[in-house]
């Protein structure tokens, strides 16, 4: 009987851990001193898909990406652009091949993205909402 209860508990715990990503929130962040106050999903999507290279208030946007292995990357692209990472890679391959755009700079983690954005007034990136602090400003939230 105890073995059966332990197995059910383990299965329930695994299900909870596995579904945690479904409830994660993504914050699109800019430098804390940036004049950009907020952005729409379409504006953010345009920057991260190479359709635009400027902020709504003007100025060049320097997008930063996360590694393919980061769960926040898939979540960001799915929620904000409506594309999965494979579709995003394909789109960027076409843009790079045609010489029309350069893909976002890829950084190793949310902590690295936050540090880069905090130190660069033109940078924009995405991190887990739980990682936001006063060094960056949230301009869009994908819940």
RONUZA-845317 format. One record per residue (C-alpha): residue in three letters; x, z, y negated. Coordinates in steps of 0.001 Angstrom, whole numbers, plus 500000, padded with zeros to 6 digits. Layout:
BEGIN
ALAXZY...
This chain:
BEGIN
UNK500000500000500000UNK502782500902497549UNK504550497598498213UNK501369495684497371UNK500923497623494101UNK504559497080493181UNK504217493330493822UNK501101493136491624UNK502850495083488859UNK505895492800489039UNK503688489708488898UNK501764491066485902UNK504998491960484091UNK506432488486484724UNK503247486886483405UNK503402488976480224UNK507065488182479645UNK506553484491480352UNK503644484218477937UNK505421486052475114UNK506626482724473693UNK503024481582473338UNK502464484328470766UNK505729483870468852UNK505529482932465228UNK507884480565463464UNK508850480887459816UNK510261478007457810UNK512742479510455375UNK514711478512452297UNK517267480312450171UNK515814483429448520UNK516591481984445061UNK515082478565445770UNK512395477401443327UNK510321476229446308UNK507423478669446733UNK505522477070449603UNK505292473898451629UNK502695472214453802UNK503206471345457461UNK503393467677456445UNK506175468348453919UNK508185470389456418UNK507587467805459142UNK508758465019456839UNK512065466762456198UNK512724467613459852UNK511732464143461100UNK513854462275458551UNK510963460860456537UNK511964462800453413UNK515134464433452179UNK513788466334449214UNK511793469441448444UNK508345469178446798UNK509805470672443608UNK512718468244443656UNK516228468646444925UNK517803467520448152UNK516792469393451281UNK519456470187453876UNK517587470864457139UNK519113473012459867UNK518052472836463478UNK518405475101466488UNK519821474168469909UNK517664472398472501UNK517826475540474617UNK516212477716471924UNK512536478442472610UNK511888478583468852UNK512911474910468555UNK510224473660470943UNK507690475965469319UNK508607474753465823UNK508428471042466602UNK505222471373468614UNK503407473446466003UNK504719471782462842UNK505265468136463777UNK502963467811466779UNK505888466395468785UNK507905467873471613UNK511698467967471448UNK512083464829473586UNK509906462867471139UNK511878464285468213UNK515183463263469817UNK513861459750470394UNK512738459466466767UNK516115460665465503UNK517961458264467817UNK516110455359466214UNK516812456633462694UNK520502457250463353UNK520944453895465098UNK519351452075462171UNK521460454044459677UNK518376455337457866UNK519012459070458188UNK521236461842459495UNK519727464464461819UNK519538468122460805UNK522679470192461251UNK522366472121464515UNK523315475790464437UNK523674478128467418UNK520912480676466727UNK518269481983464351UNK520860484399462962UNK523172481464462169UNK520327479483460581UNK519338482473458443UNK522948483039457342UNK523399479332456475UNK520118479174454545UNK520896482425452705UNK524224480967451563UNK523044477464450662UNK520451476889447902UNK519499473460449322UNK519092474532452945UNK515874474774454919UNK515516476035458463UNK513210477738460886UNK513569481082462609UNK511389483571464440UNK509136485302461925UNK510413488650463194UNK513942487688462014UNK512940487169458363UNK514528489481455816UNK515158489483452049UNK518065487018452328UNK515609484127452819UNK512153483104451575UNK509328481954453856UNK507764478714452595UNK505672477913455670UNK504534479897458671UNK503475478349461974UNK501338480892463775
